[in-house]
Amino acid sequence: MASPVSLQINMNKLSLIHWHIEPSSICTLKCPRCPRIEVPESLLNRQLSLDFFQSQIGEEVIKEMRKITFCGNDGDPIYCNDLVSIISWIKSINSTINIVLITNGSHKKEDWWISLASVMNEYDEIHWSVDGWDQVSNNKYRVNSNWDSIVLGINTFNTYNKNKTFKVWASIAFKFNEDKIQVLNELASENNFDCFQLTLSTKFGSKYPETYTDSDELEPSSKFIPTGHRFERKNTLLSNKKRYSDEIKDMYKQISNRLTDRRLCFIGNKGVFLNSHGEFYPCCWVANRYEHNKVWTELGKSRFNLHNRTFTEIIKDEYWENEFLKFDNLECKTKCNVETLKVKNYLLEW
């Protein structure tokens, strides 16, 4: 991988470092705090194809990328029919790119996990989003998840990936699991994970009383709710395996020290966001289908869509270079205000 210090402060170049891609808006789960459940009226189940990556993104862009996070606002990447083929194609062009795959891990068969394990290498990482310790507990939030298929996926990936890819057990703190955090940590260790990640969220009734009730059944005790930001992540390393995403963080630290304004939002560790419709956004938060993002989501359907325009044309659009930099969207004001962007630890945990 090229040394981070060699990078120039060029916004077009920086926007190629990390892409957050939703390859599928399809999901088998019904998590109660997901936009799929909260704003179902505008949900469209779509997925990106290998042909889209080859024709609308292309090899030259892939060669410049350092990191791709496969995750979604609406869907789970493993339900994209072409996902394994897409990853294989990307790796054939850029074998040292850092691919991060985030999934609930349910309802896939053994042969699919064998195929995935064969295309992910030591530069990559995979996150299983699991909040429980068995079928009943995990379904309290990950509604319609299937514990047996999750365990099958973990065991199969461990066997056929031969311990190359960095593995993360990712849990969110809820009322039902706050006294079982150590149990989850031990399960992660027993199943050969390299890291246990606990996310503390604010998406509960005490913080959003207009959306969720004061008697929010999912809300944990106050010690598990962050006070300064939208969320906090606590990572416990379980192995000494190298994590290549740490190199990306080091790069961002150097870049952020050299940027004098909020143009860091063009990249962030969160990455620019491409959804399953081919719509391209500065980040996944402004792409969420909530009413306050309507200006952005309408633009995504037309001017900011890789089906219609190239990546370069989009980020050179007048709106990106002028209106966006006003940061007057609700997401910008609440999640990424100027004071927030000064807290580098938070910024680098996106």
C-alpha angles and dihedrals in degrees: 000000000000118000113264092225090066093064118107124216095257113143094208089053094044091053088063096057098082130014122186105207130190102201091179136024087194118107136167093209132085103206107179096226095048121107087237087071101028098050105018095151094078097037117125119182107226139151138198120240132217087248090058091054092047098045105029100035103023139189097284092058092045090052090058097048122100100186141017121190112200106205135114148226091216108010147036118249095225090070091063106106093216099042097113091045091048093052091045091052093047091050091049088061101034111017095177097051112124108241116190116192118194117192145153086226099219135140101010123126129236096256091056091054090048089055093048092048090055096057101043115082142185092288092062139075135203126205122204108202101215124155100174141054099227141009096284098046096043091052092058088084106001090061113197094014117142116225097196093054091047091054090045090053094049094048094045094048091049091052100046101032088056094218095295101123122069108246126207128192102208120196134174118217112245135164091259095054106029092101091046100056092112090050090054091047091052092048089053091052093046090052094053098254119160097214140020111212121195117192119203109205134193095204094115140105097268091059099033106030091159089061105029129033125254087243092059105170092205097052115110125210118290095263088068095053118083118234103199108041146018091272143346129214126211117195125198113191114221099181140023094243117139114256110207094196085071088069089056089052091052089051091052092050090057094044094047091053089057099045115088100193141033094283084110083084087073088072118005117157085278092070134215109295132238115182132203091267093059091254115148123212139169089248141346094258095067088045095059112116096239118128094249089064095053096116091054097042092050090052089048090061093056124008098025100048124114090211088067106027140024124256091251093051091051099051091044091053114124091240092057093046097045120011095038092054090061087071092207095141113114091241091054092047096049106032105026109027119150094266092050092053090056090065099083097186090059092044092053094049094065 
